[in-house]
């Protein structure tokens, strides 16, 4: 026996294309705002977590510079006993400039090999 077809539900009235495009644009803007908010929240959380270690590294850098200054002063004062204060300062400058130049030369060589 043949079945009686069920009555189809009336279709929802179709929306104009302009309205659909407008809704699509608004949804896209909302999605973009949500993504930007998520990125801001992640960056803020990471920045908060890195604040203390960054401060500690800055303090360590300052203390390291103080230690280097003390080393330089000690070398110059030790040399001053033998050659005078002016020549000791020049010799100390040459020693530490040579060390700095050697480190820079080594670093440039490593960079060239890496590239």
SULPE-V798892 format. One record per residue. N is the residue number from 1. RES is the residue in one letter. PHI is phi in whole degrees, -180 to 180 (NA if undefined). PSI is psi in radians with two decimals (999 if undefined). OMEGA is omega in whole degrees, -180 to 180 (999 if undefined). Layout:
<<N | RES | PHI | PSI | OMEGA> <N | RES | PHI | PSI | OMEGA>>
//
This chain:
<<1 | X | NA | 2.58 | -180> <2 | X | -80 | 2.43 | 177> <3 | X | -85 | 2.55 | 176> <4 | X | -83 | 2.19 | -178> <5 | X | -65 | 2.41 | 177> <6 | X | -73 | 2.61 | -179> <7 | X | -72 | 2.27 | 180> <8 | X | -70 | 2.48 | 177> <9 | X | -71 | 2.52 | -179> <10 | X | -64 | 2.34 | -179> <11 | X | -67 | 2.54 | 178> <12 | X | -66 | 2.51 | -179> <13 | X | -62 | 2.35 | -178> <14 | X | -72 | 2.43 | 179> <15 | X | -89 | 2.62 | 179> <16 | X | -64 | 2.67 | -178> <17 | X | -61 | -0.71 | 179> <18 | X | -59 | -0.71 | 179> <19 | X | -67 | -0.70 | 178> <20 | X | -64 | -0.74 | 179> <21 | X | -65 | -0.74 | 178> <22 | X | -61 | -0.77 | 179> <23 | X | -64 | -0.69 | 178> <24 | X | -63 | -0.75 | 179> <25 | X | -64 | -0.77 | 179> <26 | X | -63 | -0.70 | 177> <27 | X | -64 | -0.69 | 178> <28 | X | -64 | -0.73 | 178> <29 | X | -63 | -0.74 | 180> <30 | X | -64 | -0.70 | 179> <31 | X | -65 | -0.76 | 180> <32 | X | -63 | -0.74 | 178> <33 | X | -62 | -0.70 | 180> <34 | X | -65 | -0.72 | 179> <35 | X | -64 | -0.76 | 179> <36 | X | -64 | -0.71 | 177> <37 | X | -62 | -0.70 | 178> <38 | X | -64 | -0.79 | 179> <39 | X | -63 | -0.71 | 178> <40 | X | -63 | -0.74 | -180> <41 | X | -65 | -0.73 | 179> <42 | X | -66 | -0.79 | -180> <43 | X | -64 | -0.69 | 179> <44 | X | -65 | -0.72 | 179> <45 | X | -65 | -0.74 | 179> <46 | X | -68 | -0.69 | 179> <47 | X | -64 | -0.70 | 178> <48 | X | -64 | -0.65 | -180> <49 | X | -73 | -0.46 | -177> <50 | X | -94 | -0.07 | -176> <51 | X | -64 | -0.85 | -178> <52 | X | -66 | -0.85 | 178> <53 | X | -61 | -0.61 | 179> <54 | X | -66 | -0.71 | 176> <55 | X | -64 | -0.72 | 178> <56 | X | -66 | -0.68 | 177> <57 | X | -66 | -0.66 | 177> <58 | X | -64 | -0.74 | 178> <59 | X | -64 | -0.71 | 178> <60 | X | -64 | -0.67 | 178> <61 | X | -63 | -0.79 | 179> <62 | X | -63 | -0.72 | 178> <63 | X | -68 | -0.62 | 176> <64 | X | -65 | -0.71 | 177> <65 | X | -64 | -0.67 | 177> <66 | X | -64 | -0.68 | 179> <67 | X | -66 | -0.70 | 178> <68 | X | -66 | -0.71 | 177> <69 | X | -62 | -0.71 | 178> <70 | X | -65 | -0.68 | 178> <71 | X | -63 | -0.81 | 179> <72 | X | -61 | -0.80 | 180> <73 | X | -61 | -0.73 | 178> <74 | X | -62 | -0.74 | 179> <75 | X | -64 | -0.80 | -179> <76 | X | -64 | -0.76 | 179> <77 | X | -65 | -0.65 | 178> <78 | X | -66 | -0.71 | 179> <79 | X | -72 | -0.52 | -178> <80 | X | -62 | -0.49 | 179> <81 | X | -64 | -0.54 | -174> <82 | X | -101 | -0.59 | -172> <83 | X | -124 | -0.02 | -179> <84 | X | 97 | 2.74 | -173> <85 | X | -67 | -0.70 | -177> <86 | X | -68 | -0.83 | -180> <87 | X | -67 | -0.60 | 177> <88 | X | -64 | -0.71 | 177> <89 | X | -63 | -0.72 | 178> <90 | X | -66 | -0.75 | 179> <91 | X | -64 | -0.77 | 177> <92 | X | -60 | -0.72 | 178> <93 | X | -62 | -0.79 | 180> <94 | X | -63 | -0.71 | -180> <95 | X | -62 | -0.89 | -175> <96 | X | -76 | -0.49 | 173> <97 | X | -67 | -0.64 | 177> <98 | X | -65 | -0.73 | 178> <99 | X | -63 | -0.78 | 180> <100 | X | -64 | -0.73 | 178> <101 | X | -63 | -0.71 | 178> <102 | X | -63 | -0.74 | 178> <103 | X | -65 | -0.70 | 179> <104 | X | -65 | -0.73 | 179> <105 | X | -63 | -0.75 | 178> <106 | X | -62 | -0.76 | -179> <107 | X | -65 | -0.73 | 179> <108 | X | -64 | -0.70 | 177> <109 | X | -62 | -0.74 | 179> <110 | X | -65 | -0.67 | 179> <111 | X | -65 | -0.75 | 180> <112 | X | -63 | -0.70 | 178> <113 | X | -67 | -0.58 | -179> <114 | X | -71 | -0.52 | -179> <115 | X | -88 | 999 | 999>>
//
